[in-house]
Amino acid sequence: MTDSANLVSSAAGRYANALFELAGETDCLSQTEQDMEALDQALKASDDLRGLISSPIYTREDQSRAMASVVEVMGLSALVKNVIGLMASKRRLYALPEVIKIFAALMAEHRGEMTADVTAARALSKAQQASLAETLKSAIGREVKLNVTVDEGIIGGLVVKVGSKMVDTSIRSKLAALQYAMRGVG
């Protein structure tokens, strides 16, 4: 089974796949991708918005009205507006973050890219990101888009996930391995 087949097996995957196909049919993949990225940023920036889409205390109508307003203020396309409206009417807004993630993966696959989830102890500079992307491209043989997050808990190093492969060079994992090895001594 291909990665894209695995992506669309959930409800979020079905919404993302439908959005991807409709955007392709109407030749607005680029605009839809920009809209979904803007929506992702809005969700990351607003606790209230995340609460609106995930809390069962809001009625279907409340969610629909509020999301229609958000879409209007953000100036998102009619296609994205319709999909969000449908999700609200079916009480599936809780899946919106996953829809955004899967849509991004479908777009990357469409462009022949792979997405690498990178966790670093501190923010990577543009030069470091470019170097890492180039190194991954030469190892994988495809363009690589980095999704970088910061987790100071790894102390140093990187954790890189590309597809089903993971490379963990973090100091936290090295310390954990050393601690495990030391249990067997003495």
DRENVEX-692667 format. One line per field, with one value per atom (N, C-alpha, C): x, y, z; atom name. Coordinates in Angstrom, 2 decimals. Atoms other than C-alpha are relative to their C-alpha. Example, Ala and Ser with C-alpha at 12.3 -4.5 7.8 and 13.67 -1.06 7.14 Angstrom:
2
east: (0.89; 12.30; 0.90; -0.82; 13.67; -0.77)
north: (-1.19; -4.50; 1.20; -1.19; -1.06; 1.09)
up: (0.00; 7.80; 0.00; -0.06; 7.14; 0.73)
vopa: (N; CA; C; N; CA; C)
//
This chain:
186
east: (0.85; 0.00; 0.89; -0.81; 1.39; -0.26; 0.17; 1.90; -1.28; 1.21; -0.92; -1.25; 1.15; -3.28; -0.15; 0.06; -2.39; -0.52; 0.41; -2.98; -1.51; 1.40; -6.55; -0.95; 0.87; -7.88; -0.83; 0.75; -9.11; -1.00; 0.95; -11.93; 0.76; -0.80; -9.33; 0.64; -0.62; -7.63; -0.98; 1.01; -10.85; -0.32; 0.23; -11.48; 1.19; -1.20; -7.88; 0.10; -0.07; -8.00; -1.06; 1.06; -11.32; 0.40; -0.45; -9.91; 1.10; -1.10; -6.78; -0.53; 0.55; -8.77; -0.80; 0.79; -11.20; 0.90; -0.94; -8.32; 0.73; -0.65; -6.62; -0.92; 0.98; -9.78; -0.27; 0.28; -10.31; 1.27; -1.29; -6.60; 0.34; -0.33; -6.19; 0.75; -0.78; -3.78; 0.87; -0.91; -1.35; -0.75; 0.80; -4.04; -0.53; 0.52; -5.54; 1.11; -1.13; -2.11; 0.31; -0.24; -1.57; -1.08; 1.10; -5.00; 0.15; -0.16; -4.32; 1.18; -1.14; -0.93; -0.39; 0.46; -2.57; -0.91; 0.89; -5.23; 0.80; -0.87; -2.52; 0.67; -0.62; -0.74; -1.00; 1.04; -3.99; -0.32; 0.27; -4.67; 1.14; -1.15; -1.16; 0.08; -0.11; -1.46; -1.15; 1.18; -4.91; -0.53; 0.59; -5.93; -1.52; 1.46; -9.51; -0.46; 0.37; -9.61; 0.14; -0.17; -8.21; -1.11; 1.10; -10.81; -1.32; 1.24; -13.59; -0.15; 0.13; -12.80; 0.00; -0.12; -12.19; -0.97; 0.86; -14.62; -1.43; 1.38; -17.97; -1.05; 0.99; -19.57; -0.62; 0.55; -20.06; -0.94; 0.95; -23.07; 0.52; -0.34; -22.80; -0.17; 0.28; -24.33; 1.03; -1.03; -21.90; 1.31; -1.25; -18.95; -0.08; 0.16; -20.31; 0.09; -0.04; -20.90; 1.40; -1.32; -17.57; 1.04; -0.97; -15.58; -0.27; 0.32; -17.43; 0.59; -0.59; -16.33; 1.52; -1.46; -12.74; 0.45; -0.34; -12.63; -0.16; 0.25; -14.12; 1.09; -1.02; -11.67; 1.36; -1.29; -8.72; 0.03; 0.05; -9.89; 0.33; -0.29; -9.69; -0.93; 0.74; -10.92; -1.35; 1.33; -14.47; 0.11; -0.16; -13.23; 0.32; -0.37; -11.60; -1.18; 1.18; -14.65; -1.05; 1.01; -16.95; 0.39; -0.46; -14.84; -0.11; 0.11; -14.66; -1.46; 1.43; -18.40; -0.58; 0.45; -19.01; 0.48; -0.54; -16.71; -0.76; 0.75; -18.56; -1.39; 1.35; -21.96; -0.02; -0.10; -20.77; 0.68; -0.70; -19.09; 1.34; -1.31; -15.70; 1.13; -1.03; -13.81; 1.20; -1.11; -11.72; 1.11; -0.97; -9.98; 0.74; -0.60; -8.96; 1.53; -1.47; -5.31; 0.56; -0.46; -4.93; -0.28; 0.31; -6.64; 1.10; -1.05; -4.10; 1.31; -1.25; -1.20; -0.03; 0.10; -2.42; -0.02; 0.01; -3.16; 1.42; -1.40; 0.43; 0.81; -0.71; 1.72; -0.40; 0.46; -0.42; 0.63; -0.63; 0.94; 1.48; -1.42; 4.52; 0.20; -0.08; 3.94; -0.27; 0.33; 2.38; 1.21; -1.18; 5.56; 1.24; -1.14; 7.80; 0.91; -0.78; 8.97; -0.31; 0.26; 9.29; 0.07; -0.04; 8.67; 0.82; -0.81; 11.22; -0.40; 0.31; 10.10; 1.29; -1.27; 13.10; -0.27; 0.09; 13.28; 1.41; -1.31; 16.17; -0.11; -0.02; 17.20; -0.21; 0.28; 17.14; -0.25; 0.38; 15.99; 1.20; -1.04; 17.98; 0.00; -0.10; 19.28; -0.41; 0.35; 18.30; 1.11; -1.14; 21.80; 0.04; 0.02; 21.56; -1.13; 1.12; 18.14; 0.31; -0.34; 19.40; 1.02; -1.02; 22.42; -0.61; 0.67; 20.26; -0.88; 0.87; 17.77; 0.83; -0.88; 20.61; 0.59; -0.54; 22.14; -1.07; 1.09; 18.76; -0.35; 0.30; 18.15; 1.00; -1.01; 21.44; -0.14; 0.18; 20.66; -1.25; 1.29; 17.06; -0.19; 0.16; 17.27; -1.23; 1.18; 14.21; 0.12; 0.06; 13.51; -0.58; 0.45; 12.98; -0.44; 0.52; 10.80; 0.11; -0.21; 11.72; -1.16; 0.99; 9.15; 0.73; -0.89; 11.31; -0.78; 0.54; 10.18; 1.15; -1.02; 12.16; -0.47; 0.26; 12.31; 1.29; -1.22; 14.88; 0.30; -0.17; 14.35; 0.96; -0.94; 16.55; 1.45; -1.27; 19.45; 0.88; -0.82; 21.37; -0.20; 0.15; 21.57; -1.33; 1.22; 18.66; -0.71; 0.79; 15.85; -0.65; 0.50; 15.01; -0.84; 0.89; 12.03; -0.35; 0.36; 11.61; -0.73; 0.79; 8.81; -0.03; 0.00; 9.14; 1.36; -1.35; 12.82; 0.22; -0.31; 14.09; 1.47; -1.38; 17.60; -0.02; 0.01; 17.99; 1.43; -1.35; 21.29; -0.05; 0.15; 19.96; 0.83; -0.76; 21.98; -0.88; 0.92; 18.88; 0.00; 0.03; 18.79; 1.34; -1.32; 22.54; 0.16; -0.05; 22.25; -0.87; 0.88; 19.34; 0.67; -0.70; 21.40; 1.15; -1.08; 24.34; -0.53; 0.62; 22.07; -0.41; 0.41; 20.70; 1.22; -1.23; 24.22; 0.61; -0.60; 25.32; -0.76; 0.78; 22.53; 0.60; -0.57; 24.31; 1.36; -1.33; 27.62; -0.15; -0.09; 28.37; -1.19)
north: (-1.18; 0.00; 1.24; -1.21; 3.42; 0.91; -0.95; 6.24; 0.80; -0.79; 8.24; -0.81; 0.84; 5.28; -0.07; 0.00; 5.17; 1.32; -1.32; 8.91; 0.20; -0.32; 8.88; -1.01; 1.01; 5.96; 0.53; -0.57; 8.19; 1.02; -1.05; 10.74; 1.24; -1.17; 13.53; -0.22; 0.32; 11.77; 0.12; -0.10; 11.58; 1.47; -1.43; 15.32; 0.61; -0.55; 16.15; -0.45; 0.53; 13.90; 0.65; -0.66; 15.39; 1.44; -1.37; 18.90; 0.03; 0.08; 17.93; -0.25; 0.32; 16.40; 1.16; -1.14; 19.34; 1.16; -1.07; 21.83; -0.30; 0.38; 19.88; 0.16; -0.12; 19.76; 1.45; -1.41; 23.51; 0.82; -0.63; 24.27; 1.08; -0.96; 26.01; -0.68; 0.69; 23.69; 0.97; -0.95; 26.52; 0.89; -0.86; 28.82; -0.77; 0.83; 26.00; -0.31; 0.27; 25.13; 1.22; -1.23; 28.77; 0.20; -0.14; 28.85; -0.96; 1.00; 25.66; 0.35; -0.44; 26.97; 1.17; -1.13; 30.21; -0.48; 0.56; 28.22; -0.73; 0.69; 26.10; 1.00; -1.03; 29.23; 0.62; -0.57; 30.64; -0.96; 0.99; 27.40; -0.06; 0.03; 27.39; 1.24; -1.27; 31.03; 0.27; -0.35; 30.96; -1.18; 1.00; 28.93; -0.04; -0.08; 30.14; -0.75; 0.70; 28.84; -1.51; 1.44; 25.47; -0.52; 0.38; 25.36; -0.10; -0.01; 26.20; -1.28; 1.17; 23.30; -1.32; 1.27; 20.74; -0.18; 0.10; 21.53; -0.40; 0.41; 19.74; 0.96; -0.91; 22.62; 0.93; -0.86; 24.58; -0.81; 0.69; 23.69; -0.01; 0.08; 22.78; 1.37; -1.31; 26.15; 1.03; -0.92; 28.06; -0.19; 0.29; 26.31; 0.46; -0.39; 26.91; 1.52; -1.47; 30.63; 0.54; -0.49; 31.15; -0.30; 0.36; 29.29; 0.77; -0.81; 31.14; 1.40; -1.32; 34.39; -0.03; 0.14; 33.18; -0.07; 0.17; 32.11; 1.32; -1.29; 35.44; 1.01; -0.95; 37.52; -0.34; 0.43; 35.45; 0.10; -0.10; 35.80; -1.30; 1.30; 32.08; -0.26; 0.30; 30.64; -0.66; 0.61; 29.42; -1.50; 1.44; 25.84; -0.36; 0.27; 25.91; 0.35; -0.40; 27.75; -1.10; 1.05; 25.02; -1.27; 1.21; 22.17; 0.22; -0.28; 23.84; 0.05; -0.01; 24.46; -1.40; 1.39; 20.81; -0.70; 0.62; 19.70; 0.49; -0.54; 22.01; -0.61; 0.56; 20.70; -1.47; 1.41; 17.13; -0.20; 0.03; 18.02; -0.72; 0.60; 17.05; 1.04; -1.04; 20.31; -0.42; 0.48; 18.52; -0.62; 0.65; 16.79; 1.00; -0.99; 20.07; 0.02; 0.02; 20.02; -1.20; 1.18; 16.50; 0.14; -0.25; 17.51; 0.88; -0.91; 20.33; -0.76; 0.78; 17.96; -0.97; 0.97; 15.32; 0.71; -0.77; 17.94; 0.42; -0.40; 19.21; -1.19; 1.21; 15.63; -0.37; 0.28; 15.12; 0.98; -1.00; 18.36; -0.31; 0.34; 17.33; -1.20; 1.18; 13.96; 0.39; -0.48; 15.72; 0.67; -0.69; 17.82; -0.90; 0.91; 14.78; 0.27; -0.32; 16.03; -1.02; 0.73; 14.24; 1.03; -0.88; 15.90; -0.65; 0.48; 15.52; 0.77; -0.62; 16.20; 0.05; -0.21; 17.67; 0.65; -0.59; 18.30; 0.39; -0.52; 20.47; 0.62; -0.58; 21.76; 1.51; -1.43; 25.33; 0.26; -0.34; 27.09; -0.12; 0.13; 26.29; 1.23; -1.14; 29.12; -0.45; 0.31; 29.32; -0.82; 0.72; 28.13; -1.44; 1.36; 25.14; -0.82; 0.70; 24.24; -0.37; 0.27; 24.52; -1.13; 1.06; 22.34; -1.35; 1.24; 19.73; -0.52; 0.39; 19.71; -0.57; 0.49; 19.26; -1.36; 1.29; 16.42; -1.09; 0.97; 14.66; -0.29; 0.19; 15.20; -0.96; 0.89; 13.52; -1.42; 1.34; 10.60; -0.69; 0.57; 10.12; -0.01; -0.10; 11.21; 0.77; -0.81; 13.47; 1.32; -1.27; 17.04; -0.24; 0.17; 17.35; 1.35; -1.19; 19.90; -0.25; 0.16; 20.43; 0.57; -0.45; 20.70; 0.03; -0.11; 22.00; 0.44; -0.39; 22.10; 0.06; -0.16; 23.11; -0.68; 0.67; 20.93; 0.04; -0.15; 22.06; -1.25; 1.22; 18.74; -1.01; 0.95; 16.91; 0.42; -0.56; 19.03; 0.46; -0.35; 19.01; -1.06; 0.95; 17.26; 0.17; -0.05; 16.46; -1.35; 1.19; 13.97; 0.26; -0.18; 13.55; -1.21; 1.06; 11.54; 0.29; -0.10; 10.96; -1.29; 1.20; 8.60; -0.88; 0.93; 5.54; -0.11; 0.06; 6.16; 1.15; -1.03; 8.04; -0.11; -0.08; 9.16; 0.91; -0.75; 10.28; 0.21; -0.32; 12.02; 0.95; -0.92; 13.90; -0.45; 0.30; 14.10; -0.74; 0.69; 13.00; -1.50; 1.44; 9.66; -0.65; 0.55; 9.19; -0.20; 0.14; 9.81; -1.17; 1.12; 7.36; -1.33; 1.23; 4.71; -0.27; 0.16; 5.33; -0.45; 0.39; 5.07; -1.46; 1.39; 1.77; -0.92; 0.80; 0.46; -0.11; -0.01; 1.46; -0.88; 0.88; -0.60; -1.40; 1.33; -3.75; -0.11; 0.01; -2.73; -0.10; 0.11; -3.83; -0.55)
up: (0.00; 0.00; 0.00; 0.08; -0.91; 1.18; -1.10; 1.55; -0.16; 0.19; -0.03; 0.32; -0.36; 0.39; 1.51; -1.46; 4.08; 0.53; -0.46; 4.41; -0.05; 0.20; 3.16; 0.63; -0.58; 5.20; 1.17; -1.12; 8.07; -0.52; 0.40; 8.05; -0.44; 0.37; 7.99; -1.37; 1.28; 5.11; -1.16; 1.05; 3.14; -0.32; 0.25; 3.60; -0.74; 0.63; 2.67; -1.46; 1.36; -0.39; -0.89; 0.77; -1.53; -0.33; 0.22; -1.09; -1.06; 0.96; -3.02; -1.42; 1.32; -5.88; -0.58; 0.49; -6.11; -0.39; 0.32; -6.04; -1.31; 1.25; -8.82; -1.19; 1.09; -10.92; -0.38; 0.25; -10.57; -0.20; 0.25; -11.10; 1.03; -1.05; -7.75; 1.16; -1.03; -5.91; 0.79; -0.66; -5.17; 0.98; -0.88; -3.73; 1.20; -1.09; -1.68; 0.99; -0.90; -0.29; 0.86; -0.76; 0.72; 1.06; -0.95; 2.37; 1.17; -1.07; 4.31; 0.90; -0.82; 5.46; 0.89; -0.80; 6.62; 1.13; -1.01; 8.45; 1.09; -0.95; 10.07; 0.95; -0.83; 11.29; 0.97; -0.87; 12.66; 1.15; -1.05; 14.56; 1.02; -0.90; 16.00; 0.87; -0.71; 17.05; 0.97; -0.79; 18.67; 0.82; -0.90; 21.70; -0.17; 0.16; 21.18; -1.24; 1.24; 17.61; 0.16; -0.26; 18.67; 0.90; -0.89; 21.44; -0.75; 0.78; 19.00; -0.80; 0.88; 16.68; 0.77; -0.72; 19.42; 1.17; -1.17; 22.22; -0.35; 0.26; 22.31; 0.57; -0.59; 24.21; -1.04; 1.05; 20.99; -0.89; 0.87; 18.90; -1.43; 1.43; 15.26; -0.66; 0.58; 14.38; 0.46; -0.51; 16.65; -0.75; 0.71; 15.03; -1.46; 1.40; 11.53; -0.17; 0.09; 12.13; 0.29; -0.38; 13.84; -1.08; 1.04; 11.18; -1.29; 1.19; 8.40; 0.16; -0.27; 10.04; -0.12; 0.07; 10.40; -1.45; 1.42; 6.75; -0.74; 0.65; 5.67; 0.33; -0.43; 7.72; -0.61; 0.55; 6.48; -1.52; 1.45; 2.88; -0.71; 0.60; 2.15; -1.18; 1.23; -1.14; 0.29; -0.13; -1.72; 0.20; -0.15; -1.99; 1.45; -1.39; 1.45; 0.91; -0.78; 2.83; -0.02; 0.13; 1.51; 0.76; -0.71; 2.91; 1.51; -1.43; 6.33; 0.42; -0.28; 6.20; 0.09; -0.03; 5.40; 1.26; -1.22; 8.23; 1.24; -1.14; 10.63; 0.07; 0.01; 9.54; 0.41; -0.37; 10.12; 1.36; -1.30; 13.47; -0.10; 0.23; 12.11; 0.06; -0.05; 12.76; 0.85; -0.84; 15.40; -0.86; 0.89; 12.45; -0.89; 0.88; 10.79; 0.04; 0.01; 11.98; -0.77; 0.73; 10.61; -1.50; 1.41; 7.34; -0.60; 0.48; 6.99; -0.19; 0.07; 7.68; -1.19; 1.09; 5.22; -1.35; 1.24; 2.55; -0.38; 0.25; 2.90; -0.51; 0.45; 2.52; -1.43; 1.37; -0.60; -1.00; 0.87; -2.07; -0.20; 0.10; -1.30; -0.92; 0.86; -2.95; -1.45; 1.34; -5.94; -0.66; 0.52; -6.33; -0.03; -0.04; -5.82; 1.18; -1.20; -2.43; 1.10; -1.24; 0.85; 1.12; -1.15; 4.17; 1.09; -1.11; 6.92; 1.25; -1.28; 10.48; 0.80; -0.69; 12.27; 1.34; -1.33; 16.00; 0.42; -0.40; 17.19; 1.38; -1.34; 20.60; -0.04; 0.19; 19.29; -1.48; 1.38; 16.14; -0.94; 1.01; 13.02; -0.90; 0.90; 10.86; -1.41; 1.40; 7.19; -0.65; 0.58; 6.24; 0.51; -0.55; 8.59; -0.61; 0.61; 7.21; -1.44; 1.40; 3.63; -0.09; -0.01; 4.43; 0.34; -0.38; 6.14; -1.13; 1.11; 3.26; -1.15; 1.08; 0.75; 0.35; -0.45; 2.79; -0.12; 0.09; 3.03; -1.45; 1.42; -0.70; -0.63; 0.58; -1.58; 0.54; -0.58; 0.77; -0.54; 0.38; -0.38; -1.52; 1.44; -4.01; -0.43; 0.29; -3.80; 0.73; -0.71; -2.84; 1.39; -1.39; 0.92; 0.54; -0.67; 2.66; 1.49; -1.43; 6.30; 0.80; -0.96; 9.06; 1.34; -1.16; 11.92; 1.24; -1.29; 15.54; 1.00; -1.03; 18.61; 1.28; -1.27; 21.73; 0.81; -0.80; 24.28; 0.83; -0.79; 26.08; -0.62; 0.60; 23.57; 0.26; -0.46; 24.92; -1.16; 1.16; 21.63; -1.07; 1.10; 18.28; -0.70; 0.79; 15.99; 0.04; 0.27; 15.57; -1.35; 1.36; 11.88; -0.38; 0.47; 10.60; -1.46; 1.41; 6.87; -0.34; 0.27; 5.97; 1.24; -1.13; 8.19; 0.66; -0.55; 8.95; 0.97; -0.98; 11.98; 0.38; -0.48; 12.91; 1.21; -1.25; 16.51; 0.47; -0.46; 17.24; 1.19; -1.13; 20.25; 1.19; -1.21; 23.42; 0.99; -0.90; 25.36; -0.27; 0.30; 23.52; 0.29; -0.31; 23.91; 1.51; -1.46; 27.66; 0.47; -0.35; 27.86; -0.32; 0.36; 26.05; 0.96; -0.97; 28.37; 1.35; -1.26; 31.41; -0.05; 0.16; 30.10; 0.05; 0.02; 29.46; 1.39; -1.35; 32.96; 0.98; -0.87; 34.53; 0.04; 0.07; 33.41; 0.65; -0.62; 35.02; 1.51; -1.44; 38.57; 0.63)
vopa: (N; CA; C; N; CA; C; N; CA; C; N; CA; C; N; CA; C; N; CA; C; N; CA; C; N; CA; C; N; CA; C; N; CA; C; N; CA; C; N; CA; C; N; CA; C; N; CA; C; N; CA; C; N; CA; C; N; CA; C; N; CA; C; N; CA; C; N; CA; C; N; CA; C; N; CA; C; N; CA; C; N; CA; C; N; CA; C; N; CA; C; N; CA; C; N; CA; C; N; CA; C; N; CA; C; N; CA; C; N; CA; C; N; CA; C; N; CA; C; N; CA; C; N; CA; C; N; CA; C; N; CA; C; N; CA; C; N; CA; C; N; CA; C; N; CA; C; N; CA; C; N; CA; C; N; CA; C; N; CA; C; N; CA; C; N; CA; C; N; CA; C; N; CA; C; N; CA; C; N; CA; C; N; CA; C; N; CA; C; N; CA; C; N; CA; C; N; CA; C; N; CA; C; N; CA; C; N; CA; C; N; CA; C; N; CA; C; N; CA; C; N; CA; C; N; CA; C; N; CA; C; N; CA; C; N; CA; C; N; CA; C; N; CA; C; N; CA; C; N; CA; C; N; CA; C; N; CA; C; N; CA; C; N; CA; C; N; CA; C; N; CA; C; N; CA; C; N; CA; C; N; CA; C; N; CA; C; N; CA; C; N; CA; C; N; CA; C; N; CA; C; N; CA; C; N; CA; C; N; CA; C; N; CA; C; N; CA; C; N; CA; C; N; CA; C; N; CA; C; N; CA; C; N; CA; C; N; CA; C; N; CA; C; N; CA; C; N; CA; C; N; CA; C; N; CA; C; N; CA; C; N; CA; C; N; CA; C; N; CA; C; N; CA; C; N; CA; C; N; CA; C; N; CA; C; N; CA; C; N; CA; C; N; CA; C; N; CA; C; N; CA; C; N; CA; C; N; CA; C; N; CA; C; N; CA; C; N; CA; C; N; CA; C; N; CA; C; N; CA; C; N; CA; C; N; CA; C; N; CA; C; N; CA; C; N; CA; C; N; CA; C; N; CA; C; N; CA; C; N; CA; C; N; CA; C; N; CA; C; N; CA; C; N; CA; C; N; CA; C; N; CA; C; N; CA; C; N; CA; C; N; CA; C; N; CA; C; N; CA; C; N; CA; C; N; CA; C; N; CA; C; N; CA; C; N; CA; C; N; CA; C; N; CA; C; N; CA; C; N; CA; C; N; CA; C; N; CA; C; N; CA; C; N; CA; C; N; CA; C; N; CA; C; N; CA; C; N; CA; C; N; CA; C; N; CA; C; N; CA; C; N; CA; C; N; CA; C; N; CA; C; N; CA; C; N; CA; C; N; CA; C; N; CA; C; N; CA; C; N; CA; C; N; CA; C; N; CA; C; N; CA; C; N; CA; C; N; CA; C; N; CA; C; N; CA; C; N; CA; C; N; CA; C; N; CA; C; N; CA; C; N; CA; C; N; CA; C; N; CA; C)
//
